[in-house]
Every structure is written in structure tokens, then in C-alpha cells.
Amino acid sequence: MAAKPSSKAEAWEIFDHIVEAAALSGKHNDPWILGTDGQPFINPDYDTLALLLGVPLHLKVGTQTGVPALALDVWLSYELRRAGFGTDQVWPRPANPRVLPAPVSAFVKSLPTAIRAKAQSHLTSNSSIPGVTSSSASILGKNYLKQVDVIITDWVTGPELLISTKRMDSSYGKNAPNRIEESYGDAKNLRLRHPLAALGFLFGLRSDILEKEPKTAEWLFDLLSKLGREDDAYHSTCLVLMEYSTDPVQPAVDEEEPTDGILEPGPQPITDPTEGEIAHLAKSTVEAVVKALPKVSILAERTPDDLSPARFLTSLITRVLAATPVNMHEEARRRRSSILPRK
């Protein structure tokens, strides 16, 4: 009897199914719409986000597994592909391996037919090939390497977009100060080495903070806003308010969220054996799981305007396009301009 896959491997299988189903016939719909001011902005796919956020609740896993925050990473990378960035440009990818440098992918595609399939199979069946692929990647800041959750990068351009994500579902007053302090330091570290990269920070927060700890919520919203206005911090910050009735799994007293430790440059080697696992669940099993996922709602109407996901995505994508020549990211530019009135 085969061993049960790890919670993260199972989560990836369900995540992949959700984002694949959201792209009808393999094509992402255009997320750009015109605002009342005549300017284009991103209309986020909150339905897909709600499904992704239901996965860790279904699996009953705590923050120490990394799965709850991973749902946010998967959604952001999905939104960037909706905006027109390529599958291999945005990490994490929607298939194994999650971190695959675009030149490696291009090389495999250029191979003769006789060996291409074998090379492709080797890539997709190994979550981590030392120095080539991995499930996560680190970026060198001014003083230290930082594991970044959502990335657009290439050897030609260097990092173009760097987004860090955090999630908090309980113990708000205890955990919030630490999260903000960490974020200020990480933002400055990355911004000083990569001033042209679009730098963002997304914070996922359970909505019961509004009733349980309203003062903490007010304090946190204020600092998140300021974190996106500092000259040496993030270019944009975001708040995702999640409402759900299922109780999240609480970490044991001696359990803490995983830390980055001392990182190596580039794709991170896998030290946890479960990290490299690939689940092979039957399609019917995954479909049944998705249909029965716990319900999650996104409270966009209670999110401050300057922290809205729509503003966040619009700001960062616009910055990436403004910092590159017009012959780069052509599909992303085409999608954005397609909704503008023709002159």
C-alpha cells in the first residue's frame, strides 16, 4: 500500500487543479477592466482565491506546514499569468517544478524530439535538481539572501517583481508586531539592491480580528498602509481579509512557523524529504475534494482602498511594464491596452 503523500504535496495537487480549471481551454481570461477614471485596473478573481484558501482548511494543516500561506502565493502567480506573463516567467509555476529558470525551459523545448520528452519527464518528476529547479527560490538583497514567495525574474533582466506574503489566522496581538517588523527589514534589504524591481507585500488576515481585536486591526491596517508608502520599503502593500467558519489548526506550544535559516543563492535545495514529494491523486478524487472545500469569503468591501488586491496588482504590474522596453512582456502589454479606447 502506497504511503500517504505529505500535506504540501496533496495541497499542490489540489491547487493545480483549481487554477487549471479557472483557465478555460488552457487560456486565462483578461483581468483588465476600465475604472470610472478611464484608467485600466485589475479585476481580481476572488472566486478562485476563495477555493485556494479552502484547501488548507480541508487538509486541516497549521501554519507550520507552509500550506496556508502557499494558497496566497499560488493565487498571486495565477493572477500574474492572467495579466499575460508567461508560465515560466512567474514562480511558483502551475506545475512541477515550481521554480524553473526560463532559459532551462527554453533549452528543453529546443531539444530534438527524440530526447525532449525524456528531458521534460526528468524535470517534471523531480521537485529539486540541485542548482537548476526547486520548490522555492532566494534573492540576494543588500545584505542577505531572502526567500521570496512570488517572483518574476530572468538572467537578462534580473528580478523584475518580488512579492512576499504572510498570513495570520489567530493570536493577532501576539503575532502582528513581529510580522510587521520582519517585513520592514526585508523590504529595505531587497529594495536597496533591486530598486527597479516592483516590490510588494501581501498580508492574509482572518476577518474575525475585526470583532475580536478591533484595535489591533486598526493598528495593523495603518502600518500596512505606511509600509507601502515609505521610500525604502515596498512599492505596494495588500490586505486579503478572509472570512470562514472552520477553526484553523493551531500550532502546538513548541511549534513555530518555519524560518528561512541561512539560505543559498537561487533555487533552494530541499532538506525536508516531504518537500520534494509529488502526489498522484486520481482526477475524480481531486474534483470531489474541490466540490466539498470549506467555504471562504473575501471581504473586499471591508478592505481599505489603499490595501485592496485590485490596487495592489494594478500597481505592481504597471510598474513592471513601465520599467521594461515595449518589446518585452508583449502579451501583458497587449492585454492591458486591449481595453483602452482606440484613438
Helices and strands as residue ranges (DSSP letters): H 7-22, G 24-26, E 32-34, E 40-42, H 46-59, G 63-65, H 67-82, E 90-91, H 102-110, H 113-124, E 137-140, E 145-148, E 150-152, E 161-168, H 172-193, E 198-206, H 209-212, H 214-227, E 236-243, E 266-267, G 273-276, H 283-291, E 297-298, G 300-302, G 305-307, H 309-322, H 330-337
